[in-house]
Amino acid sequence: MVRVRPRGANEWMGQMGFWEFFTVLLIVVSAGAVIFVLTGIARILSTSNRPGSGNLDQGALHDQLNAQTNRMLAETTASLGSEFGKLRESLRLEAGEQERQLVQVTGKELEANLREMRDHLDAELGRFREGIGGALATLAARQEAGEANSRARQADAVFDLYQRLAKMEATVVAVANPVLLPSERLTVPDELAPENLGWEQWKEVGDAAFAFADSFNRNRLVFDDSTCRELSIFVTGVREKLTDNIYPNLRQPTEDQRRLLRQALEQLGADISTARDRLEQLYREIAREG
């Protein structure tokens, strides 16, 4: 809201002095006119009453009085009109000056209000930016922490699964080709030793396969879809080879059963190697991202 500065005491006193002066002037002029009229009338009457003035009739006296009165009224009217014109011009000039001052004051106050509003908006915008920046930093930190925790869980799950796969591979190698060392890929000999065809020898292989499948089942959520599909197919393949082609052909196998057993072991060894390579690749990817 624009506030107009109230007039000071000197201004009001100045204005009141002008009006008082105008009133006194008007009274003096009116009084002078009245005195002048009365003086004229008295002069006329005295002239008419002098000796030798009897020849002045009443009509001439009346005309002379009217002419004098009209002249006095005309002079008084002209004087009052002039004073009123001066008063009107003075008031017009004063009103123009007040309007100019009001415009100046209004412009300055408007500029000050706009500057104050701009400063307030700049301050609010600065606080808003700081708040947004802090929130984004917090979200980024939480996201980074969450991603770090997710990578850590993935690494732990892959590491545990890899150890169980290595255990399963070692048990298969121990019964299928005992001459191989751990970490060597399975190669099946032409003839399987009879002592390695007993059920007791393969029970450890079944336990290792179950432990691997159980670890994968508990950690599926930390793997991506592609890895989950590959490992699911691997687990199912291990179960089918053990239950369909290996276990049924262990005791006193025929020549055909030996051939099926050897094929199943070769495929199992290849599948274990493929699963090992996939887990190694996945673990290294997680380590690089971390």
C-alpha positions in Angstrom: 0.0 0.0 0.0 1.3 3.4 -1.0 1.2 6.0 1.8 1.1 9.7 1.0 3.1 11.9 3.3 0.7 14.1 5.4 1.2 17.9 5.1 3.2 19.5 7.8 2.0 22.2 10.2 3.7 25.0 8.2 1.8 24.0 5.0 -1.6 24.0 6.7 -0.8 27.4 8.4 0.3 28.7 5.0 -2.9 27.6 3.5 -5.0 29.0 6.3 -3.2 32.4 6.0 -4.1 32.6 2.4 -7.8 32.1 3.0 -7.8 34.6 5.9 -6.1 37.1 3.6 -8.6 36.5 0.9 -11.5 36.9 3.3 -10.1 40.2 4.7 -9.5 41.4 1.2 -13.0 40.6 0.1 -14.4 42.4 3.2 -12.3 45.5 2.6 -13.3 45.6 -1.1 -17.0 45.2 -0.2 -16.8 47.8 2.5 -15.0 50.2 0.2 -17.6 49.7 -2.4 -20.4 50.3 0.1 -18.7 53.4 1.4 -18.1 54.6 -2.1 -21.8 54.1 -2.9 -22.9 55.8 0.2 -20.5 58.7 -0.4 -21.8 59.1 -3.9 -25.4 59.1 -2.8 -24.6 61.7 -0.1 -22.8 63.9 -2.6 -25.8 63.7 -5.0 -28.2 64.4 -2.2 -26.2 67.3 -0.9 -25.9 68.7 -4.4 -29.7 68.5 -4.9 -30.3 70.3 -1.6 -28.0 73.3 -2.3 -29.6 76.7 -3.1 -30.1 77.1 -6.8 -30.4 73.4 -7.4 -34.1 73.4 -7.5 -34.1 73.1 -11.2 -32.7 69.4 -10.8 -35.7 67.1 -11.0 -36.2 63.8 -9.4 -35.8 61.8 -12.6 -32.4 63.2 -13.3 -31.3 62.3 -9.7 -32.6 58.8 -10.1 -30.8 58.3 -13.4 -27.5 59.6 -11.9 -27.9 57.3 -8.9 -28.5 54.3 -11.1 -25.5 55.1 -13.3 -23.3 55.5 -10.3 -24.5 52.3 -8.7 -24.1 50.3 -12.0 -20.6 51.6 -12.4 -19.7 50.6 -8.8 -21.2 47.2 -9.3 -19.3 46.7 -12.5 -16.0 47.7 -10.9 -16.7 45.5 -7.8 -17.6 42.5 -10.1 -14.5 42.9 -12.2 -12.4 43.1 -9.0 -14.0 40.0 -7.5 -13.6 38.1 -10.8 -10.0 39.0 -11.0 -9.4 37.8 -7.4 -11.3 34.6 -8.0 -9.2 34.0 -11.2 -6.0 34.4 -9.3 -7.4 32.1 -6.6 -8.3 29.5 -9.2 -4.9 29.7 -10.8 -3.2 29.4 -7.5 -5.2 26.3 -6.5 -4.5 24.8 -9.9 -0.8 25.3 -9.6 -0.9 23.9 -6.0 -2.9 20.9 -7.1 -0.4 20.2 -10.0 2.5 20.4 -7.6 0.9 18.1 -5.1 0.1 15.6 -7.9 3.7 15.7 -9.1 5.0 15.1 -5.6 2.4 12.3 -5.2 3.6 10.6 -8.4 7.2 10.9 -7.3 6.4 9.5 -3.8 4.3 6.7 -5.3 7.0 5.8 -7.8 9.7 5.7 -5.1 7.6 3.6 -2.7 6.6 1.3 -5.5 10.2 0.8 -6.5 11.1 0.2 -2.9 8.3 -2.3 -2.5 9.3 -4.2 -5.7 12.9 -4.3 -4.5 11.9 -5.6 -1.1 9.7 -8.2 -2.8 12.5 -9.2 -5.2 14.9 -9.6 -2.3 12.4 -11.7 -0.4 11.8 -14.0 -3.4 15.5 -14.3 -4.0 16.0 -15.4 -0.3 13.1 -17.9 -0.5 14.5 -19.2 -3.8 17.9 -19.6 -2.2 16.5 -21.6 0.7 14.4 -23.7 -1.7 17.5 -24.5 -3.7 19.4 -25.4 -0.6 16.6 -27.7 0.5 16.4 -29.4 -2.9 20.2 -29.8 -3.0 20.2 -31.3 0.5 17.4 -33.7 -0.4 19.0 -34.8 -3.6 22.3 -35.3 -1.8 20.6 -37.4 0.8 18.8 -39.4 -1.9 22.0 -39.9 -3.8 23.8 -41.0 -0.6 21.0 -43.5 0.2 20.9 -44.8 -3.3 24.6 -45.2 -3.3 24.5 -46.9 0.0 21.7 -49.2 -1.2 23.5 -50.0 -4.3 26.7 -50.8 -2.3 24.7 -53.0 0.0 23.1 -54.8 -3.0 26.4 -55.4 -4.6 27.8 -56.7 -1.3 24.9 -59.1 -1.0 25.3 -60.2 -4.6 29.1 -60.8 -4.1 28.4 -62.8 -0.9 25.7 -64.9 -2.7 28.0 -65.6 -5.7 30.9 -66.4 -3.5 28.9 -68.9 -1.5 27.4 -70.5 -4.6 30.8 -70.7 -6.2 32.2 -72.6 -3.2 29.3 -75.1 -3.3 29.8 -75.6 -7.0 33.5 -76.3 -6.5 32.6 -78.8 -3.8 30.2 -80.6 -6.1 32.7 -80.7 -8.9 35.4 -82.1 -6.5 33.1 -84.9 -5.4 32.2 -85.8 -9.0 35.9 -85.8 -10.0 36.7 -87.9 -6.9 34.4 -90.8 -8.1 34.6 -90.3 -11.9 38.4 -89.7 -12.3 40.3 -89.7 -9.0 43.6 -88.9 -10.7 42.6 -85.3 -11.4 43.4 -82.5 -9.0 40.9 -80.0 -7.7 40.2 -77.1 -10.2 40.9 -79.4 -13.2 38.0 -79.9 -15.5 36.4 -83.3 -15.5 37.5 -85.7 -18.1 35.9 -89.2 -18.0 38.2 -92.2 -18.5 37.4 -94.9 -21.0 36.7 -97.4 -18.1 35.3 -96.5 -14.7 36.9 -98.3 -11.8 34.5 -100.8 -10.2 35.1 -99.4 -6.7 33.9 -96.1 -7.9 30.5 -97.4 -9.0 29.1 -98.0 -5.5 26.2 -96.0 -4.1 28.1 -95.0 -1.1 30.7 -93.2 -3.3 28.0 -91.1 -5.0 26.0 -90.2 -1.9 28.5 -87.3 -1.3 27.9 -86.1 -4.9 24.1 -85.9 -4.2 24.6 -84.0 -1.0 26.9 -81.5 -2.7 24.3 -81.0 -5.5 21.6 -80.5 -3.0 23.6 -77.9 -1.0 24.3 -76.0 -4.2 20.6 -76.0 -5.2 19.6 -74.9 -1.7 22.0 -71.9 -1.7 20.8 -70.8 -5.1 17.2 -71.1 -4.0 17.8 -68.8 -1.0 19.7 -66.1 -3.0 17.7 -65.9 -6.2 16.6 -62.3 -5.5 20.2 -61.0 -5.7 20.8 -62.3 -9.3 19.6 -60.8 -12.5 17.0 -62.6 -14.7 19.5 -64.0 -17.1 21.7 -65.5 -14.4 18.6 -66.9 -12.6 17.5 -68.7 -15.8 20.9 -70.1 -16.5 21.4 -71.4 -13.0 17.8 -72.8 -12.8 18.5 -74.8 -16.0 21.8 -76.0 -14.5 20.2 -77.2 -11.3 17.5 -79.1 -13.2 20.1 -80.6 -15.5 22.2 -81.9 -12.6 19.1 -83.5 -11.0 18.0 -85.2 -14.2 21.5 -86.6 -14.9 21.9 -87.9 -11.4 18.5 -89.5 -11.1 17.9 -90.6 -14.7 21.3 -91.6 -16.1 23.8 -92.0 -13.2 22.2 -93.5 -10.2 20.2 -96.2 -12.1 23.4 -97.4 -13.9 25.8 -97.7 -11.0 25.2 -101.3 -9.8 26.5 -104.0 -12.2 26.0 -101.9 -15.3 25.8 -103.5 -18.7 27.8 -102.2 -21.6 24.9 -99.9 -22.7 24.5 -98.7 -19.2 28.2 -97.9 -18.9 28.0 -95.9 -22.2 25.0 -94.0 -20.8 26.8 -93.4 -17.5 29.9 -92.2 -19.3 27.9 -89.8 -21.5 26.0 -88.4 -18.4 29.2 -87.8 -16.5 30.8 -86.0 -19.5 27.7 -83.8 -19.8 27.7 -83.1 -16.1 31.3 -82.1 -16.2 30.7 -79.7 -19.1 27.7 -78.2 -17.3 29.7 -77.7 -14.1 32.4 -76.0 -16.1 29.9 -73.7 -17.8 28.3 -72.8 -14.5 31.7 -72.1 -12.9 32.7 -69.7 -15.8 29.4 -67.9 -15.4 29.8 -67.4 -11.7 33.4 -66.2 -12.1 32.3 -63.7 -14.7 29.5 -62.4 -12.5 31.7 -62.1 -9.5 34.3 -60.0 -11.4 31.6 -57.7 -12.8 30.3 -57.1 -9.3 33.8 -56.4 -8.0 34.4 -53.9 -10.8 31.2 -52.0 -10.1 32.0 -51.8 -6.4 
